[in-house]
Amino acid sequence: MEDELNAEEKKVRCVCQIKPWFSPDSVYHEAPTVDCNDLLLSKFPSPLPLNTHTLRLQSNLLFELDTDVLRGLPNLTDLDLSQNRFSRVRTITQSSSLPSLLSLHLEENHLSHLPESSFSSLPALQELFLSHNNLHSIAHGAFTGLDSLLRLHINNNRLTTIDPRWFRALPRLEVLMLGGNPVEALPDKGFLALKSLRSLVLGGMGLRGLAEKALEGLDGLESLSFYDNLLTKVPTQALRRVPGLKFLDLNKNRIKLIETGDFREMIHLKELGLNNMDELVSIEKAALENLPELTKLEITNNPRLSYIHPQAFLQLNRLESLMLNSNSLSALHRHVMVSLPSLQEGLEWVSSLNDKKLWFLKCGRYFKNKIKSNAKCPSSDEHAACSVHTDAK
């Protein structure tokens, strides 16, 4: 009987080992780690090594923490409580002060509300993951005391509005993920307090449009995603308020036309995604104009896109990669390629005029000279010749 009990205890025993760990600012450490994942624990494991740096308690049945156990972990830096049964944040953060904690994972729990000063006992926290809960309300000062926070994930919850007051306590925040909440409109100057923000994800929210000042104050923003929303046109006026934007994702929206000047004044844009849009039919003259730093442009999987104006792309002198596969284009004017002097990875699509099927090319440079002297698109025979030519290299 004793042997059976010992065997049962071993099944739920945590694993202690030294493992690689990267801090939120990408500094490498060899970290004493206690792994208690997937053990169906309903109580906090005890005792734990005094030098525990990383504590993993993912996929258990926990609904409260043991204060005494946490007090005995002065070096605790990374705490993973995702996929448990916590319904109130105070059962976690008020149980004990954790002055060294940098990362807290609370994804996939049962949290529905964040009260005032929810995380004030975690003054050093740099990463907070709250995605995939049931959050429908957040107090104005819920994040008070998180002056060091760099990354906040509150995506995939039940929030219906964005309150600018949430962000006043987050002067150093660099990454904010809000996608997957049923928010149909963003408030004017809603992110004004986030002076350090570099990446903002607003995918899958049901956004139908953006007010002109929705992105006001995000002077340092570099990456912005509107993936899988309901936008019917490019939010040009709002985007002009983000002067340093480098990466823009407009994939899977309901945009019908890319119009003249839609991306004007976005002089630092490097990569642009216009993929997977069921409604997109046309890209108009000077739709992408004077984007001196643009190097990658993806316009793929748009089943109704049948027309690109010969002068749709102007002053894109650094464009190296152009993806146009899986559209309904039956022809492409020669001026499109001639106007792209730096193209290296494209043109990745060319139409065969004989059967109107689309096929890939990996030899844009090879065909560029041909198209300059011949208004027709390359034939399938030339495609084969190009394959031999490039393979020989």
Secondary structure as GFF3:
##gff-version 3
##sequence-region A 1 393
A	DSSP	alpha_helix	2	11	.	.	.	ID=ss1
A	DSSP	beta_strand	15	22	.	.	.	ID=ss2
A	DSSP	beta_strand	28	35	.	.	.	ID=ss3
A	DSSP	beta_strand	54	56	.	.	.	ID=ss4
A	DSSP	alpha_helix	67	71	.	.	.	ID=ss5
A	DSSP	beta_strand	78	80	.	.	.	ID=ss6
A	DSSP	alpha_helix	90	93	.	.	.	ID=ss7
A	DSSP	beta_strand	103	105	.	.	.	ID=ss8
A	DSSP	beta_strand	113	114	.	.	.	ID=ss9
A	DSSP	beta_strand	127	129	.	.	.	ID=ss10
A	DSSP	beta_strand	137	138	.	.	.	ID=ss11
A	DSSP	beta_strand	151	153	.	.	.	ID=ss12
A	DSSP	three_ten_helix	164	169	.	.	.	ID=ss13
A	DSSP	beta_strand	175	177	.	.	.	ID=ss14
A	DSSP	beta_strand	199	201	.	.	.	ID=ss15
A	DSSP	beta_strand	223	225	.	.	.	ID=ss16
A	DSSP	alpha_helix	236	239	.	.	.	ID=ss17
A	DSSP	beta_strand	247	249	.	.	.	ID=ss18
A	DSSP	beta_strand	257	258	.	.	.	ID=ss19
A	DSSP	beta_strand	271	273	.	.	.	ID=ss20
A	DSSP	beta_strand	282	283	.	.	.	ID=ss21
A	DSSP	beta_strand	288	289	.	.	.	ID=ss22
A	DSSP	beta_strand	296	298	.	.	.	ID=ss23
A	DSSP	beta_strand	307	308	.	.	.	ID=ss24
A	DSSP	beta_strand	313	314	.	.	.	ID=ss25
A	DSSP	beta_strand	321	323	.	.	.	ID=ss26
A	DSSP	alpha_helix	334	338	.	.	.	ID=ss27
A	DSSP	beta_strand	349	351	.	.	.	ID=ss28
A	DSSP	beta_strand	358	360	.	.	.	ID=ss29
A	DSSP	alpha_helix	364	373	.	.	.	ID=ss30
A	DSSP	alpha_helix	380	392	.	.	.	ID=ss31
###
